[in-house]
Amino acid sequence: MTARRAKRTSLAILVACEVLAMTVWFSSASVVATVQRTQDVSAQQVALLTSAIQAGFVLGTLLSALLSLADRFDPRRLFMGSALVAAAATACLAFLPPTGLAVYALRVLTGMCMAGVYPVGMRLAATWADGDLGLLIGLLVGALTFGSASPHLLAALGGADWRMVYGVAAACSALAGLGILACSVGPNIKRAAAIDLRKFTQAWRKPAVRLANLGYFGHMWELYAMWAWLAVFLQASFAASGVAQPAHDASLLTFATIAAGALGAWGGGMLADRVGRTAVTIGAMAMSAACALAMGWLLGASPWIVGTVAVVWGVTVIADSAQFSASIAELSEPDSVGTLLTVQTCAGFLLTLVSIHLVPHVVAAAGWQGAFTMLAAGPLLGCVAMWRLRARPEAARLAGGRR
């Protein structure tokens, strides 16, 4: 098999396995919607069902970064073990009540396992990079974005039994764990020999790496809160404008908005490899912030106007995502890439827990205009960080010197 063919085959397998393994995460949204319709559960129980896996992911990435797991072990084996444990934990949920301490504990465990799937998948992709790192990670982010949208389509179509959702997700994750062994590791791999806590601190000690992380944090402040609350806003807007089926139409538009982000991730990856990482991230964050600032004022406006702004927001809010990871891979030492990608992901997802939970409080105090303005602050500050990175000499290492 030629090197080019091996690369294409391995990346195709990697993308498929990432999406299959992450179904145990994606399933949360559809399970929550179904449980709310069929079970007598409180808002707090529903929130715990959703946030437990996020918290688990943060714990898992923190542990992985401290132990340098992604740089010390074969990434395929780490991916396999994580996916199989996540499959087992998710399968157990089909035999338990929809909420409860055991359920929350299993969701935390599942989230911890995802730390061995998502950032490790980016590490695997980076081993194949040859002037196309932005596109390779963009392919992964795009596939995961489309997967994140799928529960909203399920909700629009009437959903499914929550036990079946867990069962299917568990089977998909198990298949991913076995399938990843067919993926080859690229020539750019370099493993660390032992745990080195100094690698962990590089995320803040190195100015260029720190700025790339600050840009990512601004991006993450907006991204998951937008994904989490867009359907609620759209339903309120459609109801105010007199749409006959506001909930149904809101679910469909939310699916279309988030799914369109896959095109943004892929396009952003190709563009960044050609014109530069900082140029693409600054442009995407500026457009995303503009959409956020406008959206709150469109409550009750024509569904066509709201829908257009929503889809543009969905594309731009994720178009830059892969480029922060690509920047870390290019700015880091070769034997630290996995650890620093994991550190970045850990801190970013921890930040999402804050912005997601802040939105309803800001809506209550200042309406949707205030809430979306709060979210816009993240990418605007991210633009400043990436502009400062662009001015540093280390930026010449980005995208083959294209900054």
C-alpha positions, 0 to 999 in steps of 0.5 A: 500500500502506498503512503498516500493510500495508507494515509487516506485509509487510516484517516477514513477509519479514524473519522468513522471510529471517532463518530461511532465512539462519540455517539455515547456523548451525542446520545445525551441530548436525545435521551434527555428529550425522551426522558422529559416526555415520558418520565416524571423527572425534575429539571435538576435531574435532567441537568445532572444527566447532561452535565455529568458527562461534561464533568467526566470529560474534564476529569478524564482530560486532566488525568490524561494530561497529568500522566501524559497518556496520549504521548506515552502510549500507542494512541490506538490502544488508548482509543480502543480501551476508552471506547470499549469501557465507554460502551460497557458503561453506556450499555449498563444504563439501558438496565437502570432507571433514567436518573439516579446516582448510579446513572450519573456515576456511569455518565461521569465514567463515560465522559472520562473515557471520551478523553481517550477518544476525542483528543487522542483522535486529533493526536492520531490525525496529526501523525499523518499531517504533511502541510494539511494539518488544519484540514485533517483536524477539520475533518474530525471536528466536522464529523463530530459536529454533524454527530452533535446535530443528530439528536435534534433531528431525532427530536424533530422526528419524534425521538426513540425509546431512551433505552434503545438510544443507549443500546445503539450508542453502546454498540457503536462505541464498541465497534469503534473500539475494535475498528480503530485497530485497523487505523495506522499511525502516521510517520510524525509520531514521537512518544515520550519516555516518561511522565514529565509535568513540565509538559503540562505547564507549557500550556501557560509558560510558552507565550505562543501556546498560551495565546493559542489556548486563550483564542480557543477559550474564547471560541469555547465560551460561545460554542457549546452554550450556543449549541445548548440554548439555540433550540430554546431561543428558536422555539421562543422566537417562532412562537412569538412570530406565529409559527404553527409548530414552533418546537418541531421547526426549532428542532429542524432548524437547530439540526440544520444550523449545527450540521452546517457547521461540518461544512464550516469545519472542513472549509476552515481547515482547507482555508487555514492551510492556504492562508494561515491559522490566525487569519482564519480564526480571527475572521471566523470569530469576528463573524460568529460574534457578529451573529451572536450580537444580532441574534438576540435582537431577532426574537420574533422576527421573520423565520427566514431572517432568523434561520439565515442568521442561525445557519451563518452562525452555525458555520462560523462558530465552528469554522475556527475550532480545528485551527486552535488544535492545529496551532497547538500541534505546530507550536508544541514539541513533538513529544508534547503534542498529545499532552498539550492537546489534552490540556487545551481540551480539558480547560476549554470544556471546563469553561463551557460548563460556566457559560452553559449554566450562565445563559438562563440566568442572563436571559432572566435578567437581561433577555436573549439580547444580554445572553447572546451579547455575553457569548459574543464577548468570548470570540471577540477576546479570542480575536485579540489573543490570535492577533497577538499570536500573529505578531509573534515570531513563533507564528511562522511555524503555523501552516508552513509560515502562513500564520 
